[in-house]
Amino acid sequence: METTNFNSPHIKSATYDDITHSLYVRFTNGDYYVYYDVIPMDYVGFLSTEDHSQFVKDRLEMKYDKRRLH
């Protein structure tokens, strides 16, 4: 698993597990979520987008189950 840090007002970092296809997203407000069964193409899209927060809202929130970790 590799963690990517972001220079974003809302997202601090993300870690993708390419075995379980789980995407862990840590927000700057302290929220920490895991999104399940994220396809690799969506993870690459998340990394390459200019607006990571909008990608979370428009793609991840709409398409994948999630759970708050802490």
C-alpha positions as a LaTeX table, in Angstrom:
\begin{tabular}{lrrr}
\hline
Residue & $x$ (\AA) & $y$ (\AA) & $z$ (\AA) \\
\hline
Met1 & 0.00 & 0.00 & 0.00 \\
Glu2 & 1.20 & 3.44 & $-0.89$ \\
Thr3 & 0.12 & 6.66 & 0.79 \\
Thr4 & $-0.18$ & 9.88 & $-1.19$ \\
Asn5 & $-0.23$ & 13.23 & 0.59 \\
Phe6 & $-2.20$ & 16.07 & $-0.97$ \\
Asn7 & $-1.89$ & 19.82 & $-0.88$ \\
Ser8 & $-5.66$ & 20.20 & $-0.72$ \\
Pro9 & $-7.92$ & 22.25 & 1.54 \\
His10 & $-10.07$ & 19.20 & 2.33 \\
Ile11 & $-8.06$ & 16.01 & 1.75 \\
Lys12 & $-4.87$ & 15.28 & 3.66 \\
Ser13 & $-3.90$ & 11.87 & 2.28 \\
Ala14 & $-5.08$ & 8.69 & 0.60 \\
Thr15 & $-3.89$ & 5.10 & 0.69 \\
Tyr16 & $-4.95$ & 2.46 & $-1.82$ \\
Asp17 & $-4.77$ & $-1.27$ & $-1.13$ \\
Asp18 & $-4.44$ & $-2.90$ & $-4.54$ \\
Ile19 & $-5.19$ & $-6.35$ & $-3.12$ \\
Thr20 & $-8.53$ & $-5.52$ & $-1.45$ \\
His21 & $-9.23$ & $-2.46$ & $-3.63$ \\
Ser22 & $-9.89$ & $-0.40$ & $-0.51$ \\
Leu23 & $-9.21$ & 3.33 & $-0.65$ \\
Tyr24 & $-8.49$ & 5.03 & 2.66 \\
Val25 & $-9.01$ & 8.79 & 2.63 \\
Arg26 & $-7.97$ & 11.09 & 5.47 \\
Phe27 & $-9.57$ & 14.52 & 5.43 \\
Thr28 & $-8.05$ & 17.70 & 6.84 \\
Asn29 & $-10.88$ & 17.96 & 9.40 \\
Gly30 & $-9.75$ & 14.65 & 10.92 \\
Asp31 & $-12.36$ & 12.38 & 9.31 \\
Tyr32 & $-11.00$ & 9.08 & 8.02 \\
Tyr33 & $-12.97$ & 6.84 & 5.64 \\
Val34 & $-12.45$ & 3.63 & 3.76 \\
Tyr35 & $-14.17$ & 3.16 & 0.39 \\
Tyr36 & $-14.64$ & $-0.48$ & $-0.60$ \\
Asp37 & $-14.04$ & $-2.23$ & $-3.94$ \\
Val38 & $-12.66$ & 0.87 & $-5.67$ \\
Ile39 & $-11.57$ & $-0.09$ & $-9.17$ \\
Pro40 & $-7.99$ & 0.85 & $-10.09$ \\
Met41 & $-9.20$ & 3.20 & $-12.83$ \\
Asp42 & $-11.11$ & 5.28 & $-10.26$ \\
Tyr43 & $-8.08$ & 5.37 & $-7.97$ \\
Val44 & $-5.92$ & 6.67 & $-10.82$ \\
Gly45 & $-8.64$ & 9.19 & $-11.65$ \\
Phe46 & $-8.67$ & 10.33 & $-8.03$ \\
Leu47 & $-4.90$ & 10.83 & $-8.03$ \\
Ser48 & $-4.85$ & 12.71 & $-11.32$ \\
Thr49 & $-7.86$ & 15.00 & $-10.86$ \\
Glu50 & $-7.36$ & 18.68 & $-10.17$ \\
Asp51 & $-10.14$ & 18.76 & $-7.54$ \\
His52 & $-9.84$ & 15.76 & $-5.23$ \\
Ser53 & $-12.73$ & 16.85 & $-3.01$ \\
Gln54 & $-15.08$ & 17.09 & $-5.97$ \\
Phe55 & $-13.97$ & 13.65 & $-7.18$ \\
Val56 & $-14.84$ & 12.21 & $-3.77$ \\
Lys57 & $-18.30$ & 13.80 & $-3.92$ \\
Asp58 & $-19.04$ & 13.04 & $-7.57$ \\
Arg59 & $-17.50$ & 9.60 & $-7.93$ \\
Leu60 & $-16.53$ & 7.87 & $-4.71$ \\
Glu61 & $-19.55$ & 8.89 & $-2.60$ \\
Met62 & $-21.98$ & 7.93 & $-5.37$ \\
Lys63 & $-20.38$ & 4.66 & $-6.45$ \\
Tyr64 & $-18.80$ & 2.92 & $-3.46$ \\
Asp65 & $-19.76$ & 1.74 & $-0.02$ \\
Lys66 & $-17.80$ & 3.45 & 2.73 \\
Arg67 & $-17.24$ & 3.32 & 6.46 \\
Arg68 & $-15.91$ & 5.95 & 8.83 \\
Leu69 & $-12.87$ & 4.68 & 10.70 \\
His70 & $-12.40$ & 7.43 & 13.32 \\
\hline
\end{tabular}
